[in-house]
Amino acid sequence: MKKLIIAILLFSLAGCTTNTQLGAEKKIEELSREITSINIDGVMTSIEFTDDNTNEDIIIKSDQKEYFNLGGTFTSYFSVENKTGVAQDIDTVFALNTGDVLEVFEYNGYIEEDIIVEKEVSATSTKELGANETKTKTTSKWKSKSLKKADKYKKDKVKITNNKGLLGATEYTRKDIKETDATKIFTDTFTVGEKKFYKASIKITSGDREEFFIEAFGEDGSYGILDPWSYDQDFDDLDDGTLVGQDSWSKTGGTDSTDIDSTYALLSSTKGVIFPVTVSLNSSYQRTVAGGTDGTFYFATKCTTVAPAGHQHVVSLDSGSTYGVFISWVRVDADTYKIQAYADGGYVDLFTGLSQDTTYVIAIEYETDTADQYRGKIKSAGGTFGSFSTWRTFIKGQSSMTRLKIIKDWGWGVIMDEFSATDPNPVTPPTSRRIISIE
């Protein structure tokens, strides 16, 4: 049974409340402004980050101030609110320094569907079915928006004039979008006081902390702007000590703590993270990411102590349900290590012949939209990458990647650092010179 949730349709009904209702009920547009969270596949997501709104009468808010850009593409959820006194078309413009906006969707409510789950109750290899269980599955509904090039909003070409909104200004200039420039645009129609919610897939592959802008231009001359950031995870700006409570990291199992310290810095960073050498098993930490349905991420890692035999530290990336990307250090013998992937129905080798006290950079490419698979390539610090491994299939199908985990399966000091959308240790090819002698 499916139940269509139509609360979001309130947004399109702004202005429909009659004057006789105003004493007992709020106007629809007032209700619209009060909505700050939306249900995304069963998770209430707050859209409340904003900044200085001086001289703005279109208000833009997002779900985050800073987006951890893991795979080169991340998802930003944001709202646009028409606080002017007129109904109008509004152009929403994305201004970036590097990268592009791949697609934008408008939130259109959600559907709740009751599904039947067969419960297995068996301690033997013979599976017996117990009582069926009914669960509710929530699926968000999205409407695709048409993206176009934003040539008419290129830097220094725009002056906002003829403002008839709440500000009462007749003219003011566009706010500073710094080193970025307008990239993509979509247009939507807003009633008075209406707020709409969207999600955008944004691709930024600079490998640095980067500011980008979402602007709104109303046809009556009204204006709004928001400036979120994307960044890589290098731990440099985190406090020494445990990851818990920093940069959205939380502890999900085990008794061991992590250590953040300059002692564990790899490559050009100033801090790295390590699990101390103890005998505790299955300690894990996780954080939210906006990794999208496909991408490539990099990280640096090094084994610092002789490990017991077997699988050790794990880096995991999934959509909230294990197992997606799942790779693990393994000790082969006293001098040799390898990295395996938990894929294709079991553990398979990704990289062999690795050594202790050597810093490696690993690249993992993943796909969830056309196929549930991933592959990797590796290099030692200062070296060059070899070829990608063969594609490996996830143990369990995934959707958009939202969770990054680091897990300790056994007592062993392994450093992890520089999680990034680009190679954190690029090697500049040597230049060649040719000397020509003229006699």
N, C-alpha and C positions, 0 to 999 in steps of 0.2 A: 504494500500500500504506500502510495506517495502522497505527501502533503506539501503543497506549494506554499512557501512562506512569502507573504506579499507585503510585509511591513515596509520594505524598501520602496514600494510604489507610492508611499506617502510623499516621497520627494517630488514626484511628478504631479501632485495634486495641489501644490502651493497656490493659495488664493481662492480655494474652493469653499472655505468656511464662510458662512453668511454672517452678517453683522449681529443677528439675533443670538448667535452662538458664542460670541466673544466673551460674555460675562462668565460662562460656565466652562468654556473650553479654550485652549490655546489655538492660535492659528496653526495651520499645517506647516507653514514655513518656520514658525517658532519651534515646533517639534523637530523639524529637520535640523535646525541649528543645534539642538540639544543632543542629537545622536552623535556620539564620539567613537563608537566601536561597531565593527561589523563581524558577522559570523562567517569565518573562512573555513569551510570544510569541518565544522564542528568546534572550532577554536575562536573565541571572541578576541578580536584583534583591535587594540586601541589605536586610533588615528588622531593623535593630539600634539605632536611636536610642531611648534611654530617658532617664529623669531620676531624681530621688530617689524610691526605692521604699520608704522607711521606712514601716512599718505597712501594707504592702501584701502580700497573698499571691495577688493576680491581677496578672500582669505584662503591661503593654501596651507594645509597641514599634512604631515606624513606620519608613518608608523615608527620611524626611527630618525634620529639626527645623524647617525653614522651607520653605514652599511659595510659589514665585513665582506669584502669582495674576494671570495674564495676561488671560484672557477672562472673568473673573467666576466660572468654575467650574473646579475643579481636582480631581485624583484623588489620594487618600491611600491608600497600601498600609500595612496594619498587622497585627500579630498580637496575639492574646489567649491567655495561658497560665495554666492553672489549677494553681497551685502549692500548693493546699490538699491535705489528706489525704482528701478525699471527692469522689466524682462528684456533679455538680450542674448545674442550669440557671444560666446567667449572662446577665444583662441588660447589653448594651453600650449606653451612653448617650452622645449627642453634645450638648455644651453650647456654644452660640454666642452672640455678642452681636448680630450681624446675619446675615441669610442663612438657609440651610436645608441639610439633607442630602437629596439627591435620590434616591439609591439606594445599596444596599450589596450586594456579592456575596461569597460564600465561595469561596476558591480550591479547585479540585477536580482538580488535576493538569494535564497537557497532553498533546496528541496530536502525534506526529511523522508527517508525510506525505511520501512521496517523490513529487516532481512532475517532469514532463519539460519541459525548456525547449528550444525550437528555437533554435539558434544561427544568426544571420545573418552571412554572410561575403561581403560585397559592397562594392565601392567605386563602384558605378554605381547608377543608379536601378532597375536590375533586381535584385531580391533573390534570392539563392541560399541555400538552406538547407544548413548544414553539419551536422556530427555533433550529434545530440541530446545534451543534457546533463541529468543527473539532480541535482536539488537537494532538500534536506530543508527542509520548511516546518514550523515549530513553532507550534502554536496553543494558547493557554491555555484551560482549561475553568473556567467559573465557574457557581456556583449562586446564584440570586437569593434574598435574604433579605427577609422581610416587615418593613417599617418601620412603626412606629406613633408616635403622639404620646407624649411622655414626661412627661405631666402628673404622674404619681405621684413623679417625681424632680425636681420643681421645687425651686428653691433654698429652703433652710431647712425643707424638709419631710422630710428624710432623716436618720436616725441609724442607723449600722451597728451591729448588736448580734448577740449569740449567735454570735460567731466561733468556728468549730471548726477553723480551718485551721492552718497552720504557725506562725502568730504566737502562738497560745495566748491572745490577748486575748479578753475577754468583751464589751467594748464600746469603740468609739471613734467619733469624729465624722467626717463627710465633710470632705475637704480643701477648701480655698478655691478656688472656681471664679470668683472675682473678679466682674466685671460681666456675665458670661455667665449663661445659664440653660439648663436641659435642653430640648432641642428634639425629638429623635427617638430611638427605641429599637428594638433588635431582640434577640431571645432565641435562645440556642443551648445545646445540651446538651454538657457536657464530662465526659470520664472523668478519673480521677486523673492529674495531670501532663500532660494533653493541651494542645497548642498548636495553634491554628487561625489561618489567614491570611485576610485580607479586603481588599477595596478599596471605598472610599467615594467617591462623587461629591459634592463639597461646594461649595455656592454661597455666596460672600461678596462683596458688592458695595459695601462701605463705602469702598473706595479708599484705605484706610490700612493700616498695619501692625497686624495684629489677632491676638490669641491666642484659640485655641479649645481645647476639652477633649474627650478621649475617656475615659469612665469605665466601669468594670465593677463590677457588683453581683452577688455570688453569693447563692444562696438560703440558704446557711448563714451569711450575714453577712460573707463575705469581700469584699475591695474592692481596686480598682486605679485608677490615673489617669495620664494622659499629657497634656501641654500643648504641642502644636506651634503654629506661627505661620503666618499668610499675610502676604504683603507685595507691594508694587509695586516696579518697578525704576526708581529715580530717580538712581542712581549716587552719591548724596550720601555714603553710608557706605563707598564704595570708596576705595582709595588713589589718589593722582595717578599718572598714567602709563598703562601698557597695561592692557587688560582681561584679558589672559591670566592664568589662575590665580585670578581673583577671581569669587566668586559663581557658580561653575561655567562661566564663559566660557572658551572655548578657541579657538585659531587653527586654521583649516581650509584656508587657502590664501593664496598671495601673499606679498609681502615687506614690505608696509607694516605699521606698528604703529598702534594707536589711541591717542589721547590723552584722558585724563580730567583735567579741570581746572575750577576755578571760572570761568575765562574763558568757558567754553562752557555755563554754566548757563542754562536757559530757564525761563520762568514763575517759580514760587516755589521751585524747587530751588536747591541751592548748587553743584552740579557737573553737567556734561553730558559727552558723548563725541563725538569728531570723528575723521575720518580726515584726516591732514595732506595738504596739497596737494603731490602728487608725481605722477610719470607711471606709477607701478606699476599694473598692472591686476589685477582679480579677487582682491583681498585680502578675506578673509571671516573673521568670527568668529561663533561659535554658543554657545548655552547650552541646557540642558534646561528644559522648562516642563511644566506639567500643565494644558494648555489645554482638555482635554476635546473632545467631538465638536461642540460649538457654543458660541458666545459672542461677545462684543464686546470688543475691546481698543482702547486709545487710546495715542497717543504724540505728542510735540511735536518739530518739526523746523524747521530754518532753513538756507538756502543763504547762505554768507558770502563767497563769491568768484565772479567770473565764470567760468562753466564752459565747457569745450569742448563742441562740439555732440555730441548723442547721449545715450544712456542713462547714468545716473550711479549714485548710491548707491541701494541696494535694501534694503528690509525684507522678510524672508521668514518665513513661519510654515508648518510642515508636520508630518507625522507621521514624519519621518525620511527621506522620499523626495520630492525636488523633482518637480513644482512644485505647491505648494498656494497659499496667499496669497503673492503675489509682486508688489510694487509698486515703482516706480522713478521717481526724479526725471529729467526730461528738459529740456534747454535748447532752446527754440524759436528765440530770437534773443538779441541782447545784453541786452534788457530783460525778456524774457518766458520763463517756465518753465511746465512742466506736470508732472503726475504720471500715469503710466500703470500699468495692470495687465497682467501677462503672463497672459492668460486667453483663453478662447474661441478657442483655436488660434493666438494671436499677441498683439501688444501693442495694447491699446485704451485710450483716454483715460478717466481717472477724474476728474481736476480740471485745468482749464485757466486761463490768465490769472494765474498766480502770479508773485510778484516776489522779487527778491533782498533779503536782509536783513530779511525779514518772518518772524516766528514764526507757524507754523501748528500747529493741533491737528487730528489726523486720527483718525477712528474707523473701524475695520474690523469688520464683522460677518461671521461665517463659519458655515457649516453643513457637516457631514460625515456626519451620521446619516441624514437624509432626502434630502439632495441635496449634491453636491460643488460648492459655490458660495460666493462672497463678494461684498460690496459695501462702499462707503465713503461717508463724508461728511466735510466739512472746514470749518474756520473759522479766521480769524485770531485771534491772542491777544486776549482781551477782547471778542470778538464772539460771535455765536450761530451755531449750525450751520444749514446749509441742509439740503435733503432728501437722503436716501440716493441714490446712483447706482443704476442698474439692476443686477440680479444678474449676476455673471460666473462662468463655469464654470471650475473648476480645469483646468489642462493635464493633470494626472494625479490620479486619485482618491486621497483621503486617508481616514485613520481618526481616532483621537484625536490631537490636536495635541501634539507632544512636543518640537519643536525651533524655536527662534527664532534667526534669523540676521540680521546686518547685513553688507552686501557693498558693496565699492567697485568699480564697473566701470571707473572712470576717475579721473584726478587732479583732485579737487575737494573743497573744504572744506565739508562738510555736517554740521551738528550734529544729534544725536538725543538725546532725553531723555524722562523721565517716561512710561515704558511702564507702563500702568495698566489696571485693569478698569473704572475710572470716569473721567469727564472730569477731567483734572488742572487745568483752568482754568474751573471753573463760573462762570457769570455770574448774579448775583442780580438778578432783575427789579426795576426801580424800584417803590417803593410810590407809590400815588396818594393824594392828599388832596383832599377836597371841602370847600370853605369855604361854610358856610351863614350868610348874613347875616340877622339878625332885626331888623327896624326897628320 
